[in-house]
């Protein structure tokens, strides 16, 4: 099953790139996300929506990480993902 991440249309391109890089990083480094497929898109949402049909705790964690990736500046840990 695919974990779906939808972000607002207004999310800047650099933040969107950080989200993509974050998911790739998690797939490589975190056993909870190994072999997980991600669908990442902009959509008609107010902020961020993460849907993980298999694990609600992993969903909450990913939501927090995506929010951090959106708000991070280039000097933060998230900023270095891009």
Secondary structure by P-SEA (a helix, b strand, c coil): ccbbbbbcccccaaaaaaaaaaaaaaaacccccccbbbbbbbcccccbbbbccccaaaaaaaaaaaaaaaaccccccccccc
